[in-house]
Structure formats: C-alpha cells, structure tokens
Amino acid sequence: MATQPENGNKQALLDQRYLRMAAIWAQNSYCQRRKVGALLVKEKMIISDGYNGTPSGFENVCEDENNQTKPYVLHAEANAITKVAKSNNSSDGATLYVTSSPCLECSKLIIQAGIKRVVFTENYRLDAGINLLKRAHVEVVQVDNDLI
C-alpha cells in the first residue's frame, strides 16, 4: 500500500510535475536559441500558460540574420501574465512555474501581477530578476533539472 508523502514532499512533487509541463509547453516556441515555457497555477489549477515568442500577428521568427533575439520577442512569463490579464482569472497569490529564472523586466511584471511564488529550473544569465523577487518577498524556488 502506497503512503501519502508529507506536505513538503507533496509540494515538491507538484512543483516537479508543473515544471515538466512547463518544459513540454516550451516546445511550442518558435525561438531557435532558447525555448522557455511558463505556467501560472492557482489553487492547483492552471490559469494561464506561455512560451517565448513574437507578439500575436507577427511572423514566428524570433532571431534576426545574426542569430540575435529580436527586441520585440516576449518572454514566456510575460506571455503567461498578459494572457491571464485577458481572462476572468486573477494571478494574485498564484505560483509561476518557468523553465528559466525570470529576467529583471519579467520580475517586475511578476511582482505587479501579485504572484507570490516562482519555481524554476535553469538560471537565466543574469540574477537581477531573482534578486528583485526576493526583495519583494516573492518566494523563489529552484528545482534541480535532474528531478524533472
């Protein structure tokens, strides 16, 4: 007979599962250099999702001829947050699961959207976003990639 995991272990298992889902969602990205996926979860319900890519109506090409990301490409977090803004859901108190730690600009959106927890796997090249989230008392959790 299987035993129920303790609350901490149960949350860790949920975190791993949602991160696996975010990694699968990242595969929808047309970006070549890096594919990032995000899920917004509130009360164990996915209320929004996003992946990095161009704005609606733009061509699905994220990099220029020099393989540099075009300046108007949206990050996965920004897509998930703006998508929930167009719905009847509220991100206030939600958890954001994202395959890469948020940049500074996305961290500002996370704070303003009332997201209280950010769970990620890979580190973004800069840590200013994570530092800002911690300063705003947003819980930040990094999960080892090997666990997802």
Residue pairs with C-beta under 8 A, 6 or more apart in sequence:
4 10
5 13
12 143
14 44
15 97
15 119
15 141
15 143
16 143
16 147
16 148
18 39
18 41
18 46
18 95
18 97
18 119
19 97
19 99
19 119
19 120
19 121
19 143
19 148
20 148
21 37
21 39
21 46
21 97
22 37
22 38
22 39
22 76
22 97
22 98
22 99
23 37
23 99
23 121
23 148
24 37
25 37
25 38
25 39
25 49
25 50
25 51
26 35
26 36
26 37
26 51
26 52
26 76
26 99
27 35
27 37
28 37
28 51
28 53
29 35
29 36
29 37
29 51
29 52
29 53
29 62
29 76
30 53
30 54
30 60
30 61
30 62
31 52
31 53
31 62
31 63
31 69
31 73
32 62
32 63
32 67
33 62
33 63
33 67
33 69
34 52
34 100
35 51
35 52
35 99
36 51
36 52
36 75
36 76
36 98
36 99
36 100
37 49
37 50
37 51
37 76
37 98
37 99
38 49
38 50
38 51
38 76
38 77
38 79
38 80
38 96
38 97
38 98
38 99
39 46
39 48
39 49
39 80
39 96
39 97
39 98
40 46
40 47
40 48
40 49
40 80
40 81
40 84
40 91
40 94
40 95
40 96
40 97
40 115
41 47
41 94
41 95
41 96
41 97
42 89
42 90
42 91
42 93
42 94
42 95
47 84
47 87
47 89
47 91
47 94
48 80
48 81
48 83
48 84
48 87
48 89
48 91
49 80
49 83
50 74
50 76
50 77
50 78
50 79
50 80
50 81
50 82
50 83
51 76
51 79
52 62
52 73
52 74
52 75
52 76
52 79
53 60
53 62
53 73
53 74
53 79
54 60
54 61
54 62
54 70
54 72
54 73
54 74
55 72
55 74
58 72
61 70
62 69
62 70
62 73
63 69
63 70
64 70
74 82
75 102
75 103
75 105
75 106
76 98
76 99
76 100
77 96
77 98
77 102
77 106
77 109
77 110
78 105
78 106
78 109
80 96
81 91
81 109
81 110
81 113
81 115
84 90
84 91
84 113
85 91
85 113
90 114
91 113
91 114
91 115
92 113
92 114
93 114
93 115
93 116
94 113
94 114
94 115
94 116
94 117
95 115
95 116
95 117
95 118
95 119
96 102
96 110
96 115
96 117
96 118
96 119
97 119
97 120
98 118
98 119
98 120
99 120
99 121
99 122
100 120
100 121
100 122
100 123
100 124
101 118
101 120
101 122
101 123
101 124
101 127
101 129
101 130
101 142
102 110
102 118
102 120
102 124
102 129
102 130
102 133
103 124
103 126
103 128
103 129
104 126
104 128
104 129
104 132
105 129
106 129
107 128
107 129
107 130
107 132
107 133
108 132
110 118
110 133
110 138
111 132
111 133
111 136
111 138
115 138
116 138
116 139
117 138
117 139
117 140
117 141
118 133
118 138
118 139
118 140
118 141
119 141
119 142
119 143
120 140
120 141
120 142
120 143
121 142
121 143
121 144
121 145
121 148
122 145
123 142
124 130
130 140
133 140
134 140
